[in-house]
């Protein structure tokens, strides 16, 4: 292929060939300038907009589910709602570095509000039970932990439209969806704000 292209170039008039090379050089310089000066959030700004399903829109009621804790106890989400101001659900996995980077924020929120109406639920999206349990112990995740998988049932990720992790959900005490996909300082500020309102 390279030889064929070179043969075509050799047949071109010199002036046309020089113009073509010049435009290629100009294009290369422009691309290099763009790579060096593009905003840090370029990827985010050009990412396709997410279409949120109707049942996950803010204000819509939550979808109930039952899952297992590490010791095999069945926990139903609806059993946790009474007397709670907020439910914070954090989808994570032991192999997900960004998820583990979020754990100090989750841990701080749990410690700050665990006696004031906030229930934090960690939901593992992985199938490796040993890795899951080891990560819980290693990262001192003292809040409620559940597995997302259950035989003959939809995975919770499908129920809640989770396509990537980390992924958080905030549900109010009435069982209504409030916020999705908040992380880091943004998540902490929103929890602080919501807890102060109640």
Legacy VTK file of the C-alpha trace (Angstrom):
# vtk DataFile Version 3.0
C-alpha trace
ASCII
DATASET POLYDATA
POINTS 198 float
0.000 0.000 0.000
2.829 2.403 0.902
4.522 1.770 -2.458
1.270 2.423 -4.331
0.772 5.721 -2.514
4.340 6.762 -3.226
3.879 5.867 -6.914
0.785 8.104 -7.079
2.683 10.942 -5.416
5.557 10.559 -7.877
3.119 10.973 -10.787
1.706 14.226 -9.385
3.046 17.593 -10.579
5.692 18.885 -8.174
3.667 21.975 -7.216
0.602 19.850 -6.314
2.755 17.417 -4.354
4.364 20.256 -2.387
0.912 21.686 -1.599
-0.259 18.306 -0.348
2.796 17.923 1.901
2.357 21.465 3.206
-1.264 20.831 4.127
-0.286 17.607 5.890
2.336 19.494 7.877
-0.206 22.174 8.732
-2.690 19.534 9.883
-0.072 17.843 12.072
0.877 21.161 13.691
-2.772 21.987 14.358
-3.428 18.593 15.966
-0.357 18.924 18.182
-1.442 22.407 19.274
-4.914 21.076 20.078
-3.523 18.174 22.136
-1.331 20.534 24.151
-3.979 23.177 24.792
-7.301 21.366 24.970
-9.284 21.884 28.206
-9.020 19.129 30.810
-12.756 18.513 30.594
-12.830 17.996 26.814
-13.777 14.341 27.217
-16.644 15.205 29.538
-18.009 17.954 27.299
-18.106 15.744 24.231
-19.504 12.671 26.006
-23.022 11.759 24.799
-25.767 12.894 27.145
-27.145 10.137 29.353
-30.811 9.355 28.908
-32.193 8.666 32.380
-35.127 6.209 32.408
-38.421 7.603 33.635
-38.471 5.472 36.791
-35.079 6.866 37.859
-35.965 10.531 37.462
-35.698 12.715 40.601
-38.859 12.450 42.665
-39.759 8.981 41.401
-40.203 6.194 43.975
-37.348 3.759 44.494
-37.403 0.161 43.292
-37.245 -2.292 46.173
-34.783 -5.189 46.284
-33.544 -7.894 48.638
-29.860 -8.837 48.813
-27.382 -10.601 51.078
-24.858 -9.221 53.549
-21.415 -10.839 53.871
-22.717 -13.153 56.603
-25.665 -14.276 54.466
-28.406 -12.177 56.079
-31.159 -11.039 53.702
-31.712 -7.279 53.721
-34.643 -5.564 52.026
-34.243 -1.900 51.094
-37.787 -1.081 52.219
-36.959 -2.338 55.711
-34.261 0.323 56.023
-36.335 3.350 55.042
-38.481 3.878 58.167
-37.034 6.538 60.485
-34.263 7.417 58.009
-33.750 10.842 56.489
-31.574 9.630 53.633
-30.274 6.436 52.048
-26.926 6.676 50.257
-26.212 3.724 47.967
-22.664 3.315 46.677
-21.985 0.832 43.844
-18.379 -0.323 43.902
-15.982 -3.239 43.333
-12.645 -4.277 44.814
-10.896 -3.993 41.419
-12.203 -0.441 40.792
-9.482 2.047 41.785
-11.741 5.146 41.491
-14.272 3.386 43.748
-11.657 2.781 46.426
-10.487 6.382 46.157
-14.023 7.451 47.096
-14.107 5.331 50.262
-12.683 7.991 52.613
-15.542 10.304 51.604
-18.136 7.569 52.097
-16.588 6.588 55.430
-16.588 10.192 56.661
-20.269 10.646 55.751
-21.158 7.378 57.476
-19.319 8.376 60.643
-20.750 11.896 60.636
-24.419 11.006 60.107
-24.888 7.347 61.100
-26.693 8.393 64.278
-28.605 11.213 62.608
-30.705 9.466 59.979
-28.303 8.551 57.158
-27.970 4.913 56.122
-25.069 4.098 53.806
-25.266 0.935 51.703
-22.321 -0.388 49.744
-23.300 -2.675 46.876
-20.584 -4.794 45.295
-20.922 -5.411 41.570
-18.392 -8.233 41.434
-18.711 -12.002 41.540
-15.461 -12.718 43.430
-16.668 -13.140 47.003
-13.166 -13.444 48.476
-12.029 -10.198 46.870
-15.219 -8.489 48.055
-14.774 -9.564 51.679
-11.065 -8.750 51.662
-11.730 -5.245 50.323
-14.379 -4.610 52.995
-11.906 -5.545 55.724
-8.913 -3.813 54.175
-10.782 -0.520 53.672
-12.639 -0.731 56.994
-16.070 -0.388 55.427
-18.136 -0.422 58.573
-21.391 0.509 56.849
-23.892 -1.999 55.448
-22.505 -4.077 52.577
-24.583 -6.078 50.100
-23.908 -8.094 46.980
-25.667 -6.967 43.808
-26.218 -10.506 42.515
-29.065 -12.877 43.248
-30.166 -15.963 41.367
-33.237 -15.625 39.151
-33.427 -11.872 39.679
-32.256 -8.737 37.920
-28.950 -7.382 39.119
-29.398 -4.129 41.014
-27.237 -2.363 38.421
-29.941 -3.073 35.850
-32.708 -1.953 38.193
-30.989 1.363 38.788
-29.373 1.999 35.412
-25.794 1.639 36.670
-23.540 1.386 33.620
-20.232 2.242 35.267
-18.762 2.516 38.740
-18.316 4.265 41.081
-21.988 5.208 41.047
-24.014 6.661 43.908
-27.730 7.082 44.539
-29.405 9.265 47.139
-32.939 8.329 48.219
-34.967 10.338 50.748
-36.837 8.974 53.745
-40.045 8.782 51.719
-38.395 6.490 49.207
-38.026 9.060 46.417
-35.035 9.250 44.112
-33.067 12.459 44.647
-29.600 12.380 43.068
-27.367 10.046 41.075
-23.651 9.791 40.272
-22.353 12.345 42.786
-18.760 11.828 43.910
-16.113 13.309 46.153
-16.632 16.812 47.483
-19.812 17.234 45.472
-21.326 14.203 47.195
-20.227 15.345 50.654
-21.642 18.831 50.133
-24.967 17.493 48.898
-25.342 15.100 51.852
-24.475 17.941 54.249
-27.062 20.148 52.581
-29.816 17.525 52.634
-29.148 16.500 56.225
-29.285 20.106 57.376
-32.720 20.510 55.779
-34.245 17.672 57.794
LINES 1 199
198 0 1 2 3 4 5 6 7 8 9 10 11 12 13 14 15 16 17 18 19 20 21 22 23 24 25 26 27 28 29 30 31 32 33 34 35 36 37 38 39 40 41 42 43 44 45 46 47 48 49 50 51 52 53 54 55 56 57 58 59 60 61 62 63 64 65 66 67 68 69 70 71 72 73 74 75 76 77 78 79 80 81 82 83 84 85 86 87 88 89 90 91 92 93 94 95 96 97 98 99 100 101 102 103 104 105 106 107 108 109 110 111 112 113 114 115 116 117 118 119 120 121 122 123 124 125 126 127 128 129 130 131 132 133 134 135 136 137 138 139 140 141 142 143 144 145 146 147 148 149 150 151 152 153 154 155 156 157 158 159 160 161 162 163 164 165 166 167 168 169 170 171 172 173 174 175 176 177 178 179 180 181 182 183 184 185 186 187 188 189 190 191 192 193 194 195 196 197
